[in-house]
């Protein structure tokens, strides 16, 4: 998959192909910045859609968010109508502002705007979540060739964000008008009303897409864990692309003596056995993400840091065919882990090696 980025506000236009892979995106955005600057211009203009960063900071300050520099730059990125979309399947003419993924935003902020490294995308709770909770940033998904509302496919690379039109209107309003517009917007109980609307739209969108990953996670909890992991409690489920750790998650994790940090592997399901003080990780795979050696090392480190007695692992698949297809191509299941097949649910299998 690739996409084209251009720089129409320079006298000379620079074009670069972006592989949507995380590291490739990092490298190509760095090249784009260098080419734009070498052409005698700025990596990004000082004003986008009539809005400067100073204006964004003023508006966010009224929401007690003005000191969040990452959020300011994230909002500025979501105003970028000068750069073509970094999604290869976006409709012709789609710009960055029409929908940007967490990876896109991390590279736009950290590399294109600042000339440094990409932001840690696990930090999105700090540079997306605050304004999303108020409805100023809304979640969308590139489905087929169009953006639909909500993050209705768990962990999809096409999950994206854009500015809500009413919030963008406040940013674009004249200085003598935006304070009143913002006050009226804030008084509408924005968080509750917008969440209700977003939930309704997400449910409508969910009917359009395959929710196989969410279904497999649910089955892994309700059938696999219930049958094969007696004594274990579910303390964390990552079944979506919104808030990575909710308040309920934090309470359950704290009860188990677990602290998840940026950089920790985020499992689909994390369980804890109070009697043995062991953890169990489940990764539900419909496209990728098996329990491989890297995942084992990440979460073993987490268990040791938190003083747990140990950690075990299971990869779950929907069918034997999907398991065979994945393992025939990759063969990446970690030795000592288990596999469970939803279509053959009465048994699970341990991965062993002759070595």
Helices and strands as residue ranges (DSSP letters): E 2-5, E 16-19, H 22-38, E 47-48, E 51-52, H 53-61, H 69-77, G 96-98, H 102-107, I 108-113, G 121-123, H 124-127, H 129-134, E 137-143, E 146-149, E 159-163, H 165-172, H 178-186, H 190-206, H 212-219, I 220-225, H 226-228, E 232-237, H 247-255, E 269-273, E 278-285, H 293-305, E 310-317, H 320-329, E 338-341, E 344-350
